[in-house]
Every structure is written in structure tokens, then in C-alpha cells.
């Protein structure tokens, strides 16, 4: 066996040992926690944040398990990141993307739309095709627009060129 292959075998064995035994992992300092959270909030993946900071994912996992405050902050950062995606989805829907509109309305129908349960099939929202959902939206649109105050939505009409 050449030396490179034996180094790989040792590395694999060490990794397996660490994964299968209860090894005491260090935890992140408060400063490392804040830097890690800042990197995540700027779009870094957990692995990329760890790589940039020079520690492994097991250290983060141990910190999450042992530090309730860090666990709560991490959950909050993930919530905020999800809100960013929801805002982008909404913006895309408002710009006319039918697939974004469909996804948004299937997951967040207006409160005045009838609530459908699984016993209401075949008209349950989950079972509607995109075209059927758009028809339902168009039927409900006049009532929805009537509830808005003037100026809350763009007025349709001729545009000046």
C-alpha cells in the first residue's frame, strides 16, 4: 500500500472514530457565534461559514446543543432568511410570474376565500390546476380590489410614452 493510500485510510478511520464515539467537542465563543450568524445572514451556507472561520460543523452542532441562547439566535436568523425568500416570491408574483402567484396563493390564500379541507375535493386548492386557480383568483379579484382604498394598487389605464 502506498503512503498516500495509508494516509487516506488513517483519515477515514479517524473520521469514522469521531463520528461513532462521543468525543467532547469545543464550543464556539460568543464572538465566533456572532460572526457565524452574520455570515449566515449574508447568505453563506453553514459549511461555507465554518470553512471561512476555520472550524467544522460538529463544533456548531455542539454549540447549538449546549447553548440555548445561540440556538434561539440561529432559529431567528433562519426565520429572517425565510422571510427574505417569501418577500422575493411575493415580488415575483406581483411582477406577473404565474408560477409565483400560484405558489403564493396556494400557500397563503386571502382570508376571505373559503377554507377548503380535504373532504371538499375535487375543488380543494391543492388539487386545482394552475389555470383553475387563476380562474378562482379572477372571480375573487373584484371583491378583493373593492376592499382596498384608492391608491393602494396601481390603476390600469393608458400610459404615456
ChimeraX attribute file (.defattr): number of C-alpha atoms within 10 A of each C-alpha:
attribute: neighborCount
match mode: 1-to-1
recipient: residues
	/A:1	5
	/A:2	6
	/A:3	8
	/A:4	9
	/A:5	10
	/A:6	11
	/A:7	11
	/A:8	11
	/A:9	12
	/A:10	12
	/A:11	12
	/A:12	12
	/A:13	12
	/A:14	12
	/A:15	11
	/A:16	11
	/A:17	12
	/A:18	14
	/A:19	11
	/A:20	9
	/A:21	8
	/A:22	8
	/A:23	9
	/A:24	9
	/A:25	13
	/A:26	12
	/A:27	18
	/A:28	19
	/A:29	10
	/A:30	10
	/A:31	9
	/A:32	15
	/A:33	18
	/A:34	15
	/A:35	14
	/A:36	22
	/A:37	20
	/A:38	14
	/A:39	18
	/A:40	20
	/A:41	15
	/A:42	9
	/A:43	11
	/A:44	15
	/A:45	13
	/A:46	16
	/A:47	14
	/A:48	16
	/A:49	20
	/A:50	20
	/A:51	12
	/A:52	13
	/A:53	13
	/A:54	8
	/A:55	15
	/A:56	15
	/A:57	14
	/A:58	15
	/A:59	16
	/A:60	23
	/A:61	14
	/A:62	15
	/A:63	20
	/A:64	19
	/A:65	12
	/A:66	12
	/A:67	12
	/A:68	11
	/A:69	11
	/A:70	19
	/A:71	15
	/A:72	12
	/A:73	15
	/A:74	19
	/A:75	12
	/A:76	13
	/A:77	15
	/A:78	15
	/A:79	11
	/A:80	13
	/A:81	16
	/A:82	12
	/A:83	12
	/A:84	12
	/A:85	11
	/A:86	13
	/A:87	12
	/A:88	13
	/A:89	18
	/A:90	17
	/A:91	14
	/A:92	16
	/A:93	18
	/A:94	12
	/A:95	11
	/A:96	10
	/A:97	13
	/A:98	15
	/A:99	13
	/A:100	18
	/A:101	22
	/A:102	20
	/A:103	15
	/A:104	16
	/A:105	17
	/A:106	17
	/A:107	11
	/A:108	9
	/A:109	15
	/A:110	13
	/A:111	7
	/A:112	9
	/A:113	11
	/A:114	8
	/A:115	11
	/A:116	12
	/A:117	11
	/A:118	11
	/A:119	8
	/A:120	10
	/A:121	12
	/A:122	10
	/A:123	15
	/A:124	14
	/A:125	21
	/A:126	14
	/A:127	13
	/A:128	16
	/A:129	12
	/A:130	16
	/A:131	11
	/A:132	13
	/A:133	19
	/A:134	16
	/A:135	12
	/A:136	14
	/A:137	18
	/A:138	12
	/A:139	11
	/A:140	14
	/A:141	12
	/A:142	10
	/A:143	11
	/A:144	14
	/A:145	12
	/A:146	9
	/A:147	10
	/A:148	10
	/A:149	8
	/A:150	10
	/A:151	7
	/A:152	9
	/A:153	9
	/A:154	7
	/A:155	8
	/A:156	6
	/A:157	6
	/A:158	6
	/A:159	5
	/A:160	4
	/A:161	3
